[in-house]
Amino acid sequence: MKKGKLGISLLLLIVLVGSSVGCSSKNKEAKADTSPDNQRGFIEEGKMLVGMCPEYPPFESVNSDGDIEGFDVDLAKAIGKEMGVETEYINTPWEGLIAGLDNDTFDVIMSGMSPEEAKESGDKVAVTESYYALKEIIVTKDKNIKSKEDLEGKNVGCHAGSASEFALESLNGQGVTIKESVPYNRHSEAFTDLLNGNIDAMVVELPWAEQKVKDNKEAMIVDDPVQVIEIAGVFSKKNEDKVKTFNTALDTLKENGTYDKIISKWFIEE
């Protein structure tokens, strides 16, 4: 009996030790998959939620299938891959982007936003390095407007609160005094008023303008940029540590050619 009990005890001990080793190994593997610094600290662990306003092709827009696509989408996905996380895109009105970031609706804004626009909200954001230099240009129907100096005394529209408004405001510092800056909620509203003759010109980013003038031959782009504005990713100040990881991923994409491929896909070569 004693010998039998001893055998059973030894068998149980071996099973328990084996189970313990197995669990320990499994937990270690799970931890290794989910605990890197670049995967922690997101609203959803292992996923980067990206806020964007998909009304500005080719940066972001909604396609016929109802999916958000564009330069910012592809770049965010590539950056997320380098950071070791998945990406998900949160459709958000432009006016609600900073609030959504502040309320933890998403982790980062990638929506053609400049540091100047982001910092209008005060000291609660952390901005990445620039991922695109955006030309703000003039669109008009008036063939007499051939340079920004020709905007003198004109009514010029822009998307209020956007990089285009910052660019339009810079004209005064360049010695150009327009008659009136006409604010709109969206580029498309300004463009409609331009076509209808209600304003003389509008200031808007070049990629958006290029898509619009293709379908509206009466409008033209003036080859004299008002300003070049850098755009960047925007994190909440409390997640400032993510900026370095984002920048490192972006630098890798520029070095390995992925960034250039994304640029070529979405922008007309100049």
GUDO-978347 format. One line per 2 residues: number of its first residue (from 1); for each residue x, z, y of N, C-alpha, C. Coordinates in nm, 3 decimals, padded with zeros to 5 digits. Each point is the difference from the previous one (the first is absolute). Example, Ala and Ser with C-alpha at 12.3 -4.5 7.8 and 13.67 -1.06 7.14 Angstrom:
<sites>
1 = 01.319/00.780/-00.569/-00.089/00.000/00.119/00.090/00.000/00.120; -00.035/-00.072/00.105/00.082/00.006/00.119/-00.077/00.073/00.109
</sites>
This chain:
<sites>
1 = 00.083/00.000/-00.121/-00.083/00.000/00.121/00.087/00.000/00.127; 00.099/00.084/-00.002/00.087/00.007/00.116/00.069/-00.135/00.025
3 = 00.045/-00.060/-00.116/00.067/-00.129/00.013/-00.095/-00.105/00.057; -00.123/00.003/-00.046/-00.101/-00.097/00.049/-00.028/00.021/00.147
5 = -00.012/00.130/00.041/-00.027/00.029/00.141/00.116/-00.044/00.088; 00.123/00.021/-00.054/00.119/-00.040/00.075/00.003/-00.152/00.020
7 = -00.035/-00.073/-00.107/-00.003/-00.146/00.010/-00.101/-00.048/00.102; -00.118/00.064/-00.004/-00.106/-00.038/00.095/00.043/00.030/00.143
9 = 00.065/00.120/00.016/00.046/00.039/00.133/00.102/-00.097/00.054; 00.095/-00.040/-00.087/00.102/-00.095/00.043/-00.061/-00.134/00.038
11 = -00.101/-00.041/-00.080/-00.067/-00.126/00.028/-00.071/00.004/00.135; -00.069/00.112/00.026/-00.071/00.016/00.127/00.097/00.001/00.117
13 = 00.117/00.066/-00.023/00.100/00.006/00.105/00.053/-00.139/00.034; 00.025/-00.081/-00.105/00.049/-00.136/00.022/-00.102/-00.083/00.077
15 = -00.129/00.014/-00.037/-00.108/-00.075/00.066/-00.010/00.040/00.146; 00.009/00.136/00.025/-00.012/00.049/00.137/00.116/-00.047/00.087
17 = 00.123/00.009/-00.058/00.117/-00.044/00.074/-00.009/-00.150/00.030; -00.041/-00.077/-00.102/-00.014/-00.145/00.018/-00.101/-00.033/00.106
19 = -00.113/00.074/-00.003/-00.104/-00.025/00.101/00.051/00.034/00.138; 00.074/00.110/00.009/00.054/00.043/00.128/00.096/-00.104/00.057
21 = 00.088/-00.049/-00.085/00.095/-00.102/00.044/-00.073/-00.126/00.044; -00.101/-00.039/-00.078/-00.077/-00.119/00.033/-00.068/00.013/00.134
23 = -00.066/00.114/00.029/-00.069/00.021/00.127/00.099/00.000/00.115; 00.115/00.066/-00.023/00.101/00.006/00.104/00.048/-00.140/00.036
25 = 00.022/-00.083/-00.099/00.046/-00.137/00.023/-00.105/-00.081/00.075; -00.126/00.015/-00.040/-00.109/-00.074/00.063/-00.015/00.039/00.146
27 = 00.004/00.130/00.030/-00.014/00.046/00.137/00.114/-00.051/00.087; 00.119/-00.002/-00.058/00.116/-00.048/00.074/-00.015/-00.147/00.036
29 = -00.051/-00.080/-00.094/-00.020/-00.142/00.026/-00.105/-00.022/00.108; -00.109/00.078/-00.007/-00.107/-00.013/00.100/00.053/00.036/00.138
31 = 00.081/00.104/00.006/00.055/00.042/00.128/00.092/-00.106/00.057; 00.077/-00.062/-00.089/00.093/-00.103/00.045/-00.073/-00.121/00.058
33 = -00.122/-00.026/-00.048/-00.077/-00.115/00.047/-00.070/00.025/00.133; -00.029/00.127/00.030/-00.086/00.027/00.115/00.063/00.085/00.109
35 = 00.122/00.045/-00.017/00.054/00.095/00.096/00.105/-00.051/00.097; 00.039/-00.129/00.000/00.097/-00.044/00.100/-00.051/00.027/00.141
37 = 00.094/00.030/00.091/-00.040/00.035/00.136/-00.082/-00.109/00.066; 00.032/-00.126/-00.031/-00.073/-00.109/00.066/-00.141/-00.018/-00.053
39 = -00.036/00.071/-00.108/-00.136/-00.010/-00.052/-00.085/00.120/00.042; 00.063/00.108/00.043/-00.074/00.119/00.040/-00.035/-00.006/00.148
41 = -00.096/00.080/00.039/-00.034/00.012/00.140/-00.102/-00.099/00.049; -00.045/-00.091/-00.086/-00.107/-00.092/00.038/-00.135/00.067/-00.024
43 = -00.103/-00.051/00.063/-00.134/00.055/-00.019/-00.038/-00.005/-00.147; 00.027/-00.113/-00.063/-00.017/-00.014/-00.145/00.139/-00.021/-00.060
45 = 00.043/00.093/-00.083/00.137/-00.006/-00.052/00.026/-00.132/-00.072; 00.113/-00.061/00.033/00.036/-00.126/-00.064/-00.067/-00.121/00.060
47 = -00.072/00.018/00.113/-00.069/-00.112/00.064/00.011/00.013/00.151; 00.032/-00.110/00.067/00.006/-00.002/00.146/-00.125/-00.068/00.054
49 = -00.082/00.076/00.070/-00.122/-00.054/00.060/00.036/-00.055/00.138; -00.032/-00.128/00.021/00.041/-00.071/00.121/-00.122/-00.033/00.085
51 = -00.004/00.053/00.121/-00.110/-00.030/00.091/00.027/-00.128/00.076; -00.100/-00.087/00.007/00.015/-00.125/00.076/-00.136/-00.052/00.045
53 = 00.004/-00.073/00.111/-00.121/-00.063/00.053/00.008/-00.149/-00.033; -00.072/-00.045/-00.102/00.017/-00.138/-00.049/-00.076/-00.105/00.081
55 = 00.031/-00.005/00.129/-00.064/-00.097/00.088/00.103/-00.088/00.071; 00.124/00.007/-00.046/00.108/-00.066/00.072/00.089/-00.083/-00.092
57 = -00.052/-00.113/-00.048/00.083/-00.087/-00.082/00.116/-00.056/00.086; 00.115/-00.022/-00.059/00.032/00.014/-00.143/00.052/00.137/-00.040
59 = -00.010/00.098/00.091/00.049/00.134/-00.036/-00.090/00.066/-00.104; -00.130/-00.001/00.024/-00.095/00.047/-00.099/-00.139/-00.052/00.034
61 = -00.070/-00.045/-00.104/-00.137/-00.047/00.014/-00.067/00.009/-00.136; -00.133/-00.012/00.000/-00.076/00.007/-00.125/-00.025/-00.142/-00.049
63 = 00.039/-00.028/-00.124/-00.018/-00.135/-00.053/-00.139/-00.020/-00.057; -00.028/-00.118/-00.055/-00.134/-00.034/-00.049/-00.044/00.086/-00.118
65 = 00.097/00.064/-00.067/-00.033/00.089/-00.112/-00.023/00.144/00.045; 00.014/00.024/00.131/-00.021/00.134/00.053/00.124/00.087/-00.005
67 = 00.116/-00.058/-00.035/00.125/00.076/-00.007/00.079/-00.015/00.129; 00.074/00.104/00.034/00.087/-00.006/00.117/00.130/-00.069/-00.040
69 = 00.041/-00.098/00.080/00.124/-00.072/-00.028/00.075/-00.023/00.130; 00.128/-00.033/-00.012/00.078/-00.031/00.118/00.142/00.051/-00.009
71 = 00.074/-00.022/00.107/00.140/00.040/00.006/00.018/00.149/-00.020; -00.077/00.081/00.074/00.012/00.145/-00.013/-00.032/00.047/-00.141
73 = -00.097/-00.064/-00.063/-00.040/00.037/-00.136/00.115/-00.025/-00.099; 00.056/-00.120/00.006/00.109/-00.034/-00.092/00.125/00.085/00.026
75 = 00.029/00.024/00.127/00.118/00.080/00.032/-00.020/00.144/-00.043; -00.119/00.055/00.023/-00.028/00.138/-00.042/00.013/00.015/-00.151
77 = -00.050/-00.099/-00.073/00.009/00.004/-00.146/00.145/-00.002/-00.046; 00.082/-00.086/00.063/00.142/-00.010/-00.036/00.075/00.128/00.035
79 = -00.031/00.058/00.115/00.063/00.126/00.040/-00.041/00.112/-00.096; -00.129/00.004/-00.034/-00.048/00.100/-00.095/00.070/-00.010/-00.133
81 = 00.022/-00.122/-00.046/00.070/-00.021/-00.127/00.141/00.057/00.005; 00.069/-00.023/00.112/00.134/00.054/00.016/-00.001/00.153/00.006
83 = -00.107/00.055/00.054/-00.012/00.146/00.011/-00.048/00.063/-00.130; -00.042/-00.083/-00.096/-00.047/00.051/-00.128/-00.144/00.042/-00.001
85 = -00.082/-00.057/00.091/-00.141/00.036/00.007/-00.087/-00.126/00.003; -00.126/00.018/-00.038/-00.098/-00.107/00.014/-00.049/-00.001/00.145
87 = -00.068/-00.106/00.038/-00.057/-00.005/00.135/-00.149/-00.031/-00.007; -00.073/00.058/00.094/-00.143/-00.027/00.013/-00.029/-00.014/00.149
89 = -00.089/-00.091/00.035/-00.022/-00.034/00.141/-00.138/00.049/00.045; 00.000/00.071/00.113/-00.122/00.061/00.052/-00.045/-00.077/00.124
91 = -00.113/-00.069/-00.012/-00.056/-00.078/00.110/-00.050/00.095/00.109; 00.061/-00.010/00.117/-00.028/00.095/00.108/-00.009/-00.072/00.134
93 = -00.101/00.029/00.083/-00.004/-00.061/00.134/00.126/00.036/00.077; 00.046/-00.091/00.084/00.123/00.022/00.076/-00.005/00.134/00.075
95 = -00.116/00.029/00.061/-00.012/00.121/00.081/00.012/00.127/-00.083; -00.021/-00.011/-00.132/00.002/00.119/-00.085/00.128/00.019/-00.080
97 = 00.100/-00.085/00.022/00.121/00.008/-00.082/00.077/00.130/00.019; 00.026/00.037/00.124/00.076/00.125/00.025/-00.080/00.121/-00.048
99 = -00.130/-00.001/00.025/-00.084/00.111/-00.046/00.000/00.010/-00.152; -00.004/-00.115/-00.068/00.003/00.000/-00.146/00.130/00.055/-00.053
101 = 00.109/-00.030/00.067/00.131/00.054/-00.038/00.001/00.151/00.019; -00.053/00.044/00.112/-00.003/00.142/00.034/-00.090/00.079/-00.094
103 = -00.105/-00.066/-00.051/-00.096/00.067/-00.089/00.033/-00.018/-00.148; 00.117/-00.055/-00.030/00.044/-00.022/-00.139/-00.091/-00.096/-00.077
105 = -00.054/-00.098/00.070/-00.075/-00.106/-00.068/00.096/-00.094/-00.071; 00.120/-00.015/00.057/00.105/-00.081/-00.060/00.135/00.055/00.042
107 = 00.106/-00.049/-00.065/00.134/00.053/00.021/00.075/-00.068/00.114; -00.024/-00.129/00.016/00.077/-00.077/00.098/-00.086/-00.111/00.057
109 = 00.026/-00.037/00.123/-00.063/-00.115/00.063/00.097/-00.117/-00.006; -00.046/-00.112/-00.055/00.074/-00.126/00.011/-00.103/-00.104/00.042
111 = -00.008/-00.022/00.131/-00.106/-00.086/00.051/00.042/-00.066/00.131; 00.124/-00.050/00.003/00.047/-00.066/00.121/00.006/00.093/00.119
113 = 00.029/00.128/-00.024/-00.001/00.099/00.108/00.142/00.022/00.053; 00.012/00.003/00.131/00.130/00.024/00.064/00.022/00.150/00.017
115 = 00.126/00.043/00.012/00.027/00.141/00.028/-00.069/00.049/00.126; -00.008/-00.087/00.101/-00.065/00.038/00.125/-00.148/00.031/-00.021
117 = -00.066/-00.083/-00.079/-00.141/00.024/-00.030/-00.017/00.130/-00.078; 00.086/00.021/-00.100/-00.010/00.120/-00.084/00.021/00.127/00.081
119 = 00.097/-00.005/00.090/00.036/00.121/00.074/-00.093/00.029/00.117; -00.096/-00.088/00.022/-00.105/00.028/00.098/-00.078/00.125/-00.041
121 = 00.003/00.029/-00.131/-00.074/00.116/-00.052/00.074/00.131/00.023; 00.123/-00.006/00.052/00.078/00.120/00.022/00.107/00.018/-00.108
123 = 00.048/00.122/-00.012/00.112/00.028/-00.089/-00.048/00.042/-00.139; -00.091/-00.077/-00.058/-00.047/00.036/-00.134/00.024/-00.111/-00.102
125 = 00.080/-00.099/00.039/00.031/-00.109/-00.093/00.151/-00.014/-00.016; 00.041/-00.057/-00.112/00.140/-00.033/-00.027/00.006/-00.148/-00.033
127 = 00.080/-00.074/00.072/00.002/-00.146/-00.010/00.123/-00.047/-00.078; -00.021/-00.098/-00.086/00.109/-00.058/-00.079/00.081/-00.097/00.085
129 = 00.104/-00.057/-00.060/00.071/-00.107/00.069/-00.091/-00.123/00.007; 00.028/-00.088/00.091/-00.082/-00.120/00.017/00.005/-00.087/-00.125
131 = -00.116/-00.055/-00.037/00.000/-00.095/-00.111/-00.041/-00.141/00.044; -00.026/-00.019/00.130/-00.029/-00.134/00.050/00.008/00.000/00.152
133 = 00.062/-00.103/00.057/00.005/-00.018/00.145/-00.112/-00.095/00.038; -00.097/00.051/00.073/-00.123/-00.073/00.028/00.001/-00.059/00.141
135 = -00.010/-00.131/00.008/-00.007/-00.066/00.131/-00.142/00.006/00.054; -00.014/00.053/00.119/-00.128/-00.002/00.071/00.002/-00.120/00.095
137 = -00.094/-00.091/-00.021/00.003/-00.126/00.074/-00.132/-00.025/00.074; -00.003/-00.110/00.074/-00.118/-00.037/00.078/-00.075/-00.111/-00.072
139 = -00.132/00.015/-00.008/-00.088/-00.107/-00.047/-00.093/-00.036/00.114; -00.018/-00.129/00.025/-00.082/-00.045/00.112/-00.057/-00.138/-00.029
141 = -00.097/-00.041/00.080/-00.049/-00.139/-00.001/00.050/-00.076/00.122; 00.055/00.077/00.095/00.044/-00.057/00.128/00.139/-00.062/-00.015
143 = 00.007/-00.131/00.010/00.128/-00.070/-00.017/00.099/00.027/00.114; -00.049/00.060/00.108/00.089/00.034/00.112/00.075/00.131/-00.025
145 = -00.043/00.074/-00.102/00.071/00.123/-00.035/00.107/-00.035/-00.103; 00.124/-00.003/00.046/00.112/-00.042/-00.086/00.104/00.110/-00.020
147 = -00.018/00.112/00.069/00.092/00.113/-00.012/-00.074/00.126/00.041; 00.060/00.115/-00.025/-00.066/00.124/00.038/-00.013/00.013/00.152
149 = 00.091/-00.063/00.075/-00.011/00.003/00.146/-00.128/-00.069/00.048; -00.051/-00.095/-00.079/-00.123/-00.071/00.038/-00.125/00.085/-00.019
151 = 00.017/00.122/-00.052/-00.114/00.092/-00.013/-00.028/00.072/00.132; 00.084/-00.022/00.097/-00.018/00.061/00.132/-00.141/-00.030/00.053
153 = -00.074/00.107/00.032/-00.134/-00.015/00.056/-00.108/-00.040/-00.100; 00.031/00.006/-00.130/-00.096/-00.041/-00.103/-00.067/00.121/-00.066
155 = -00.116/-00.026/-00.061/-00.067/00.101/-00.083/00.049/-00.016/-00.144; 00.062/00.106/-00.052/00.064/-00.008/-00.132/-00.057/00.108/-00.092
157 = -00.044/-00.043/-00.116/-00.059/00.093/-00.096/00.100/00.051/-00.102; -00.034/00.112/-00.063/00.083/00.055/-00.107/-00.081/00.102/-00.080
159 = 00.048/00.030/-00.118/-00.059/00.103/-00.085/00.042/00.135/00.055; -00.096/00.078/00.050/00.031/00.130/00.060/00.063/00.094/-00.102
161 = 00.104/00.070/00.044/00.064/00.099/-00.085/00.096/-00.057/-00.103; 00.026/-00.131/00.008/00.087/-00.065/-00.098/00.134/-00.035/00.064
163 = 00.091/-00.053/-00.083/00.130/-00.044/00.051/-00.018/-00.109/00.105; -00.107/-00.078/-00.012/-00.026/-00.106/00.098/-00.027/00.058/00.139
165 = -00.066/00.113/00.004/-00.025/00.063/00.130/00.130/00.051/00.060; 00.087/00.058/-00.083/00.131/00.045/00.049/00.078/-00.119/00.058
167 = -00.008/-00.113/-00.070/00.070/-00.119/00.046/-00.056/-00.049/00.133; -00.133/-00.003/00.010/-00.064/-00.046/00.124/00.037/00.091/00.117
169 = 00.005/00.130/-00.025/00.037/00.095/00.104/00.144/-00.020/00.046; 00.084/-00.054/-00.088/00.141/-00.020/00.034/00.021/-00.112/00.102
171 = -00.101/-00.084/00.018/00.014/-00.113/00.093/00.029/00.047/00.142; -00.061/00.110/00.039/00.021/00.051/00.135/00.148/00.031/00.023
173 = 00.065/00.058/-00.103/00.141/00.029/00.010/00.088/-00.124/-00.004; -00.060/-00.112/-00.041/00.073/-00.128/-00.002/-00.029/-00.082/00.125
175 = -00.069/00.063/00.095/-00.026/-00.067/00.127/-00.120/-00.090/00.001; -00.089/00.015/-00.100/-00.120/-00.083/-00.009/-00.123/00.088/00.023
177 = -00.076/-00.031/00.103/-00.120/00.077/00.032/-00.125/-00.081/-00.035; -00.068/00.041/-00.104/-00.123/-00.071/-00.039/-00.116/00.050/00.085
179 = -00.108/-00.076/-00.002/-00.117/00.041/00.077/-00.069/00.119/-00.068; -00.025/-00.012/-00.131/-00.068/00.108/-00.072/00.039/-00.002/-00.148
181 = 00.023/00.118/-00.053/00.019/00.016/-00.144/-00.136/00.032/-00.061; -00.048/-00.089/-00.086/-00.134/00.015/-00.057/00.011/00.054/-00.143
183 = -00.046/00.124/-00.024/00.016/00.061/-00.133/-00.111/-00.041/-00.098; 00.037/-00.015/-00.125/-00.096/-00.031/-00.107/00.026/00.092/-00.119
185 = -00.103/00.016/-00.082/00.015/00.084/-00.119/00.081/-00.069/-00.110; -00.001/-00.134/00.000/00.070/-00.076/-00.103/00.056/-00.129/00.061
187 = 00.105/-00.052/-00.065/00.056/-00.129/00.043/-00.106/-00.109/-00.002; -00.083/00.002/-00.105/-00.099/-00.105/-00.018/-00.100/-00.006/00.116
189 = -00.032/00.116/00.058/-00.092/00.004/00.114/00.064/-00.066/00.123; 00.127/00.030/00.021/00.073/-00.061/00.112/00.011/-00.151/-00.019
191 = 00.025/-00.041/-00.123/00.015/-00.143/-00.028/-00.132/-00.075/00.025; -00.111/00.060/-00.039/-00.131/-00.062/00.025/-00.026/-00.015/00.149
193 = 00.034/00.103/00.078/-00.018/-00.008/00.145/00.093/-00.104/00.062; 00.119/-00.014/-00.057/00.093/-00.103/00.048/-00.059/-00.139/-00.022
195 = -00.051/-00.025/-00.119/-00.059/-00.131/-00.031/-00.122/-00.028/00.087; -00.072/00.108/00.037/-00.119/-00.016/00.083/00.032/-00.005/00.150
197 = 00.128/00.011/00.035/00.041/-00.012/00.139/-00.018/00.126/00.082; -00.019/00.113/-00.065/-00.021/00.125/00.074/00.129/00.068/00.043
199 = 00.112/-00.035/-00.063/00.132/00.046/00.041/00.094/-00.120/00.001; 00.109/00.013/00.071/00.094/-00.111/00.012/00.098/-00.008/-00.116
201 = 00.032/00.115/-00.056/00.098/00.007/-00.108/-00.014/00.132/-00.072; 00.069/00.011/-00.112/00.006/00.128/-00.071/00.141/00.021/-00.053
203 = 00.038/00.125/-00.017/00.128/00.034/-00.059/-00.028/00.054/-00.140; 00.073/-00.052/-00.099/-00.026/00.034/-00.139/00.126/-00.026/-00.081
205 = 00.009/00.057/-00.119/00.119/-00.024/-00.082/00.002/-00.143/-00.053; 00.119/-00.054/-00.009/00.020/-00.140/-00.037/-00.063/-00.038/-00.135
207 = 00.019/00.077/-00.108/-00.057/-00.042/-00.129/-00.152/-00.015/00.005; -00.068/00.090/00.069/-00.146/-00.008/00.013/-00.037/-00.126/00.078
209 = 00.072/-00.024/00.108/-00.028/-00.117/00.084/00.020/-00.131/-00.076; 00.106/-00.007/-00.080/00.029/-00.122/-00.075/-00.115/-00.036/-00.093
211 = -00.061/00.101/-00.063/-00.112/-00.029/-00.090/-00.123/-00.047/00.078; -00.021/00.056/00.118/-00.119/-00.034/00.078/00.008/-00.140/00.063
213 = 00.115/-00.036/00.053/00.009/-00.130/00.068/-00.004/-00.117/-00.098; 00.029/00.027/-00.127/-00.010/-00.106/-00.100/-00.143/-00.052/-00.011
215 = -00.097/00.092/00.019/-00.140/-00.036/-00.015/-00.071/-00.021/00.134; 00.071/00.022/00.110/-00.060/-00.015/00.132/00.098/-00.077/00.089
217 = -00.009/-00.131/-00.006/00.098/-00.086/00.066/-00.001/00.011/00.152; -00.109/00.051/00.058/-00.003/00.012/00.146/00.086/00.116/00.050
219 = 00.032/00.095/-00.090/00.086/00.112/00.037/00.145/-00.034/-00.034; 00.092/00.054/00.077/00.142/-00.028/-00.025/00.084/00.125/00.024
221 = 00.115/00.002/-00.066/00.095/00.109/00.014/00.104/-00.039/00.105; 00.027/00.092/00.092/00.103/-00.023/00.102/00.133/00.049/-00.054
223 = 00.098/-00.088/-00.001/00.131/00.031/-00.059/00.086/00.081/00.097; -00.047/00.121/00.030/00.073/00.091/00.088/-00.047/00.141/-00.031
225 = 00.059/00.065/-00.103/-00.047/00.133/-00.042/-00.005/00.100/00.116; -00.110/00.074/00.005/-00.015/00.103/00.102/00.091/00.117/-00.032
227 = 00.007/00.035/-00.127/00.082/00.112/-00.044/00.016/-00.006/-00.152; 00.110/00.054/-00.050/00.019/00.013/-00.143/-00.012/00.148/-00.033
229 = -00.092/00.032/-00.090/-00.028/00.139/-00.034/00.030/00.024/-00.147; 00.071/00.108/-00.028/00.031/00.036/-00.137/-00.120/00.071/-00.062
231 = -00.028/-00.029/-00.127/-00.106/00.073/-00.069/00.060/00.077/-00.117; -00.066/00.108/-00.038/00.059/00.092/-00.097/-00.107/00.073/-00.079
233 = 00.043/00.069/-00.104/-00.089/00.088/-00.074/-00.014/00.132/00.074; -00.115/00.064/-00.013/-00.026/00.125/00.072/-00.047/00.107/-00.098
235 = 00.079/00.107/-00.011/-00.035/00.116/-00.081/-00.042/00.115/00.090; -00.068/00.097/-00.058/-00.029/00.123/00.073/00.130/00.077/00.017
237 = 00.012/00.074/00.108/00.120/00.079/00.027/00.030/00.098/-00.114; -00.105/00.049/-00.065/00.021/00.096/-00.109/00.061/-00.066/-00.124
239 = -00.003/-00.134/-00.005/00.061/-00.074/-00.111/00.121/-00.081/00.047; 00.069/00.055/00.099/00.113/-00.071/00.060/00.109/-00.032/-00.102
241 = 00.009/00.081/-00.107/00.102/-00.025/-00.103/-00.020/-00.135/-00.069; -00.122/-00.052/00.002/-00.029/-00.128/-00.065/00.059/-00.119/00.078
243 = 00.028/00.020/00.127/00.052/-00.109/00.083/00.134/-00.050/-00.055; 00.087/00.093/-00.035/00.132/-00.039/-00.052/-00.013/-00.079/-00.130
245 = -00.089/00.046/-00.089/-00.021/-00.069/-00.127/-00.056/-00.140/00.023; -00.095/-00.011/00.092/-00.060/-00.129/00.038/00.108/-00.093/00.053
247 = 00.083/00.050/00.091/00.104/-00.082/00.061/00.101/-00.049/-00.103; 00.036/00.088/-00.093/00.094/-00.038/-00.106/-00.059/-00.112/-00.086
249 = -00.129/00.012/-00.032/-00.068/-00.103/-00.080/-00.004/-00.132/00.077; -00.031/00.007/00.129/-00.006/-00.121/00.083/00.137/-00.068/00.006
251 = 00.105/00.079/00.017/00.135/-00.056/00.005/00.035/-00.071/-00.130; -00.042/00.058/-00.113/00.026/-00.061/-00.131/-00.070/-00.135/-00.011
253 = -00.124/-00.007/00.049/-00.076/-00.126/-00.005/00.065/-00.108/00.086; 00.059/00.041/00.111/00.069/-00.096/00.087/00.128/-00.049/-00.065
255 = 00.066/00.088/-00.074/00.127/-00.037/-00.064/-00.020/-00.089/-00.122; -00.109/00.026/-00.076/-00.017/-00.076/-00.125/-00.085/-00.127/00.015
257 = -00.042/-00.030/00.123/-00.071/-00.125/00.026/-00.152/00.008/-00.009; -00.052/00.114/-00.046/-00.146/00.014/-00.015/-00.070/-00.009/00.136
259 = 00.058/00.064/00.100/-00.059/-00.001/00.134/-00.014/-00.143/00.052; 00.105/-00.079/-00.014/-00.004/-00.139/00.049/-00.106/-00.083/-00.072
261 = -00.019/00.027/-00.128/-00.103/-00.072/-00.077/-00.140/00.033/00.052; -00.021/00.126/00.034/-00.130/00.041/00.053/-00.023/-00.061/00.138
263 = 00.105/-00.002/00.082/-00.008/-00.064/00.133/-00.039/-00.147/-00.014; 00.069/-00.070/-00.090/-00.024/-00.144/-00.020/-00.143/-00.028/-00.048
265 = -00.054/00.093/-00.077/-00.135/-00.018/-00.054/-00.106/00.006/00.109; 00.020/00.088/00.100/-00.109/00.028/00.093/00.017/-00.056/00.141
267 = 00.123/-00.039/00.035/00.021/-00.044/00.138/00.050/-00.143/00.007; -00.044/-00.070/00.103/00.044/-00.136/00.025/00.143/00.007/00.050
269 = 00.088/-00.077/-00.062/00.140/00.000/00.043/00.012/-00.064/00.136; 00.080/00.067/00.086/00.018/-00.052/00.138/00.117/-00.096/00.004
</sites>
